[in-house]
Amino acid sequence: MLNYSNSFSCSVNATKSELILTFRQIHPDIGADGVNKGNKEELISELVMNLEMATALKDALETTLSSGPLAD
């Protein structure tokens, strides 16, 4: 299953041995009357990973983004 995210945050524990990635979606909050009441933020997913996995993810993202169409 794919989930769309347009916001994220990350944090590490005190010893920097674990990382938490939080993905959110921010979208307009349209009421039943059709009026935009502002933005609404929904949690999509939270991931906890050790330093080894976080480093592997960083490396994979750098490799993918440096060679793909987003790098142009």
DSSP file (Angstrom, degrees, kcal/mol; ACC not computed):
  #  RESIDUE AA STRUCTURE BP1 BP2  ACC     N-H-->O    O-->H-N    N-H-->O    O-->H-N    TCO  KAPPA ALPHA  PHI   PSI    X-CA   Y-CA   Z-CA
    1    1 A M              0   0    0      0, 0.0     2,-0.4     0, 0.0     0, 0.0   0.000 360.0 360.0 360.0 136.1    0.0    0.0    0.0
    2    2 A L        -     0   0    0      2,-0.0     2,-0.4     0, 0.0     0, 0.0  -0.813 360.0-167.8-100.4 141.3    1.3    3.5   -0.9
    3    3 A N        -     0   0    0     -2,-0.4     2,-0.4     2,-0.0    41,-0.0  -0.994  18.2-130.6-127.1 136.8    0.7    6.5    1.3
    4    4 A Y        -     0   0    0     -2,-0.4     2,-0.4     2,-0.0    19,-0.0  -0.704  26.3-178.5 -87.4 134.3    1.3   10.1    0.3
    5    5 A S        +     0   0    0     -2,-0.4    20,-0.2    20,-0.1     3,-0.1  -0.999  20.5 173.1-132.6 135.6    3.3   12.3    2.6
    6    6 A N  S    S+     0   0    0     18,-1.4     2,-0.3    -2,-0.4    19,-0.2   0.151  71.8  45.6-124.3  17.8    4.2   16.0    2.2
    7    7 A S  E     +A   24   0A   0     17,-1.3    17,-3.0     2,-0.0     2,-0.3  -0.974  59.4 168.9-155.5 143.5    5.7   16.5    5.6
    8    8 A F  E     -A   23   0A   0     -2,-0.3     2,-0.3    15,-0.2    15,-0.2  -0.981  11.1-167.8-149.4 162.3    8.2   14.7    7.7
    9    9 A S  E     -A   22   0A   0     13,-2.0    13,-2.8    -2,-0.3     2,-0.3  -0.970   7.2-160.6-143.4 158.6   10.3   15.1   10.8
   10   10 A C  E     +A   21   0A   0     -2,-0.3     2,-0.3    11,-0.2    11,-0.2  -0.990   9.1 176.2-140.6 151.1   13.1   13.1   12.3
   11   11 A S  E     -A   20   0A   0      9,-1.9     9,-3.0    -2,-0.3     2,-0.3  -0.980  14.2-146.3-148.9 157.9   14.7   12.9   15.8
   12   12 A V  E     -A   19   0A   0     -2,-0.3     7,-0.2     7,-0.2    -2,-0.0  -0.871  23.8-108.9-124.4 158.0   17.4   10.8   17.5
   13   13 A N    >   -     0   0    0      5,-1.8     3,-1.7    -2,-0.3    -1,-0.1  -0.234  46.9 -89.2 -77.5 177.0   17.8    9.5   21.0
   14   14 A A  T 3  S+     0   0    0      1,-0.3    -1,-0.1     2,-0.1    -2,-0.0   0.803 128.8  43.4 -60.2 -32.6   20.4   11.0   23.3
   15   15 A T  T 3  S-     0   0    0      3,-0.0    -1,-0.3     0, 0.0    -2,-0.0   0.414 106.2-125.6 -93.8   2.2   23.1    8.5   22.2
   16   16 A K  S <  S+     0   0    0     -3,-1.7    -2,-0.1     2,-0.1     3,-0.1   0.832  77.6 119.9  56.0  36.1   22.2    8.9   18.5
   17   17 A S        +     0   0    0      1,-0.2    34,-1.7    33,-0.1     2,-0.3   0.531  69.4  40.7-103.5 -10.3   21.9    5.2   18.2
   18   18 A E  E     - B   0  50A   0     32,-0.2    -5,-1.8    33,-0.1     2,-0.4  -0.995  66.4-157.1-140.4 145.9   18.2    5.2   17.1
   19   19 A L  E     -AB  12  49A   0     30,-3.1    30,-2.5    -2,-0.3     2,-0.5  -0.944   3.5-155.3-123.3 140.9   16.3    7.4   14.7
   20   20 A I  E     -AB  11  48A   0     -9,-3.0    -9,-1.9    -2,-0.4     2,-0.5  -0.980   8.7-167.1-116.2 123.0   12.5    8.1   14.6
   21   21 A L  E     -AB  10  47A   0     26,-2.7    26,-2.9    -2,-0.5     2,-0.5  -0.939   4.0-167.7-106.7 128.1   11.1    9.2   11.2
   22   22 A T  E     -AB   9  46A   0    -13,-2.8   -13,-2.0    -2,-0.5     2,-0.4  -0.976   1.6-163.3-119.3 125.9    7.5   10.6   11.3
   23   23 A F  E     +AB   8  45A   0     22,-3.1    21,-3.0    -2,-0.5    22,-1.6  -0.905  13.2 175.0-110.8 135.8    5.6   11.1    8.1
   24   24 A R  E     -AB   7  43A   0    -17,-3.0   -18,-1.4    -2,-0.4   -17,-1.3  -0.884  25.1-137.0-133.0 163.0    2.5   13.4    7.9
   25   25 A Q  E     - B   0  42A   0     17,-2.4    17,-2.6    -2,-0.3     2,-0.5  -0.994  14.6-162.0-122.4 126.4    0.1   14.7    5.3
   26   26 A I  E     + B   0  41A   0     -2,-0.5    15,-0.2    15,-0.2    13,-0.0  -0.926  24.7 154.5-106.9 127.9   -1.0   18.3    5.4
   27   27 A H  E     - B   0  40A   0     13,-2.5    13,-3.4    -2,-0.5    -2,-0.0  -0.962  47.7 -78.1-148.5 161.4   -4.1   19.1    3.5
   28   28 A P  E     - B   0  39A   0      0, 0.0     2,-0.9     0, 0.0    11,-0.2  -0.342  36.2-135.4 -62.9 142.8   -7.0   21.6    3.5
   29   29 A D  E     -     0   0A   0      9,-3.2     8,-3.3    -2,-0.0     2,-0.6  -0.836  26.7-171.4-100.4  95.4   -9.7   21.1    6.1
   30   30 A I  E     - B   0  36A   0     -2,-0.9     6,-0.2     6,-0.2     9,-0.0  -0.794  10.9-144.3 -94.9 121.9  -12.9   21.6    4.0
   31   31 A G    >   -     0   0    0      4,-2.5     3,-2.2    -2,-0.6    -1,-0.0  -0.186  32.5 -95.3 -76.7 173.3  -16.1   21.7    6.1
   32   32 A A  T 3  S+     0   0    0      1,-0.3    -1,-0.1     2,-0.1    -2,-0.0   0.755 126.3  59.2 -60.7 -24.8  -19.5   20.4    5.0
   33   33 A D  T 3  S-     0   0    0      2,-0.1    -1,-0.3     1,-0.0     3,-0.1   0.427 119.3-111.2 -84.8   1.4  -20.3   23.9    3.9
   34   34 A G  S <  S+     0   0    0     -3,-2.2     2,-0.4     1,-0.3    -2,-0.1   0.499  73.5 136.4  84.4   3.9  -17.4   23.8    1.4
   35   35 A V        -     0   0    0      1,-0.0    -4,-2.5     2,-0.0     2,-0.6  -0.705  58.2-123.7 -90.5 134.2  -15.4   26.4    3.4
   36   36 A N  E     -B   30   0A   0     -2,-0.4    -6,-0.2    -6,-0.2     3,-0.1  -0.658  23.0-172.1 -76.0 117.4  -11.7   25.9    3.9
   37   37 A K  E     -     0   0A   0     -8,-3.3     2,-0.3    -2,-0.6    -1,-0.1   0.253  52.9 -87.2 -94.5  11.6  -11.1   26.0    7.7
   38   38 A G  E     -     0   0A   0     -9,-0.2    -9,-3.2     2,-0.0    -1,-0.3  -0.807  68.9 -32.3 117.8-161.4   -7.4   26.0    7.4
   39   39 A N  E     -B   28   0A   0     -2,-0.3     2,-0.4   -11,-0.2   -13,-0.0  -0.737  47.0-155.3-100.6 148.2   -4.9   23.1    7.2
   40   40 A K  E     -B   27   0A   0    -13,-3.4   -13,-2.5    -2,-0.3     2,-0.5  -0.954   6.2-151.6-120.2 140.7   -5.3   19.7    8.8
   41   41 A E  E     -B   26   0A   0     -2,-0.4     2,-0.4   -15,-0.2   -15,-0.2  -0.954  11.9-172.3-117.3 127.5   -2.3   17.5    9.6
   42   42 A E  E     -B   25   0A   0    -17,-2.6   -17,-2.4    -2,-0.5     2,-0.4  -0.957  25.8-121.0-121.3 138.0   -2.6   13.7    9.7
   43   43 A L  E     +B   24   0A   0     -2,-0.4   -19,-0.2   -19,-0.2     3,-0.1  -0.603  28.9 176.8 -72.9 128.6   -0.1   11.1   10.9
   44   44 A I  E     -     0   0A   0    -21,-3.0     2,-0.3    -2,-0.4   -20,-0.2   0.839  59.9 -27.1 -97.0 -50.1    0.8    8.7    8.1
   45   45 A S  E     -B   23   0A   0    -22,-1.6   -22,-3.1     2,-0.0     2,-0.4  -0.982  44.0-148.6-165.2 151.4    3.5    6.6    9.7
   46   46 A E  E     -B   22   0A   0     -2,-0.3     2,-0.4   -24,-0.2   -24,-0.2  -0.999  17.6-168.6-126.9 132.8    6.2    6.5   12.3
   47   47 A L  E     -B   21   0A   0    -26,-2.9   -26,-2.7    -2,-0.4     2,-0.5  -0.965   6.9-163.6-122.6 135.9    9.4    4.4   11.9
   48   48 A V  E     +B   20   0A   0     -2,-0.4     2,-0.3   -28,-0.2   -28,-0.2  -0.977  20.6 166.6-116.1 130.3   12.0    3.7   14.5
   49   49 A M  E     -B   19   0A   0    -30,-2.5   -30,-3.1    -2,-0.5     2,-0.0  -0.980  33.4-111.6-143.2 155.6   15.4    2.3   13.3
   50   50 A N  E  >  -B   18   0A   0     -2,-0.3     4,-2.5   -32,-0.2   -32,-0.2  -0.276  42.9 -97.4 -78.6 171.8   18.8    1.8   14.6
   51   51 A L  H  > S+     0   0    0    -34,-1.7     4,-2.5     1,-0.2     5,-0.2   0.863 122.1  55.2 -59.4 -39.7   21.8    3.8   13.4
   52   52 A E  H  > S+     0   0    0    -35,-0.2     4,-2.0     1,-0.2    -1,-0.2   0.926 111.6  43.1 -61.4 -45.7   22.9    1.1   10.9
   53   53 A M  H  > S+     0   0    0      2,-0.2     4,-2.4     1,-0.2    -2,-0.2   0.897 113.1  52.2 -68.1 -40.6   19.5    1.1    9.2
   54   54 A A  H  X S+     0   0    0     -4,-2.5     4,-2.4     1,-0.2    -2,-0.2   0.896 110.3  48.7 -63.4 -40.0   19.3    4.9    9.2
   55   55 A T  H  X S+     0   0    0     -4,-2.5     4,-2.4     2,-0.2    -1,-0.2   0.899 110.9  50.3 -65.9 -41.3   22.7    5.2    7.6
   56   56 A A  H  X S+     0   0    0     -4,-2.0     4,-2.3     2,-0.2    -2,-0.2   0.893 110.7  49.8 -63.7 -40.1   21.8    2.6    4.9
   57   57 A L  H  X S+     0   0    0     -4,-2.4     4,-2.6     2,-0.2    -2,-0.2   0.924 110.2  50.2 -63.7 -45.1   18.6    4.6    4.2
   58   58 A K  H  X S+     0   0    0     -4,-2.4     4,-2.5     1,-0.2    -2,-0.2   0.925 112.0  47.7 -57.9 -46.3   20.5    7.8    3.9
   59   59 A D  H  X S+     0   0    0     -4,-2.4     4,-2.4     1,-0.2    -1,-0.2   0.904 111.8  49.6 -63.4 -42.1   23.0    6.2    1.5
   60   60 A A  H  X S+     0   0    0     -4,-2.3     4,-2.6     2,-0.2    -1,-0.2   0.900 111.7  48.7 -64.8 -41.2   20.2    4.7   -0.6
   61   61 A L  H  X S+     0   0    0     -4,-2.6     4,-2.9     2,-0.2     5,-0.3   0.921 111.6  49.2 -64.3 -44.0   18.4    8.1   -0.8
   62   62 A E  H  X S+     0   0    0     -4,-2.5     4,-1.7    -5,-0.2    -2,-0.2   0.920 114.0  45.8 -61.8 -43.6   21.6    9.9   -1.8
   63   63 A T  H  X S+     0   0    0     -4,-2.4     4,-1.0     2,-0.2    -2,-0.2   0.933 116.0  45.3 -64.5 -46.8   22.3    7.3   -4.5
   64   64 A T  H  X S+     0   0    0     -4,-2.6     4,-0.9     1,-0.2     3,-0.5   0.922 116.3  44.1 -64.2 -45.8   18.7    7.3   -5.8
   65   65 A L  H  < S+     0   0    0     -4,-2.9    -1,-0.2     1,-0.2    -2,-0.2   0.767 110.2  55.0 -75.4 -24.9   18.3   11.1   -5.8
   66   66 A S  H  < S+     0   0    0     -4,-1.7    -1,-0.2    -5,-0.3    -2,-0.2   0.698 117.0  35.7 -80.6 -17.6   21.7   11.8   -7.4
   67   67 A S  H  < S+     0   0    0     -4,-1.0    -2,-0.2    -3,-0.5    -1,-0.2   0.457 105.3  80.1-113.1  -2.6   21.1    9.6  -10.4
   68   68 A G  S >< S-     0   0    0     -4,-0.9     3,-1.6    -5,-0.1     4,-0.3  -0.325  96.2 -88.7-100.6-177.1   17.4   10.1  -11.0
   69   69 A P  G >  S+     0   0    0      0, 0.0     3,-0.9     0, 0.0    -4,-0.1   0.722 120.1  66.9 -65.2 -22.3   15.3   12.8  -12.7
   70   70 A L  G 3  S+     0   0    0      1,-0.2    -5,-0.1     2,-0.1    -4,-0.1   0.719  90.7  65.1 -70.4 -18.6   15.1   14.8   -9.5
   71   71 A A  G <         0   0    0     -3,-1.6    -1,-0.2     1,-0.2    -5,-0.1   0.683 360.0 360.0 -76.9 -17.9   18.8   15.4   -9.7
   72   72 A D    <         0   0    0     -3,-0.9    -1,-0.2    -4,-0.3    -2,-0.1   0.488 360.0 360.0 -73.5 360.0   18.5   17.5  -12.9
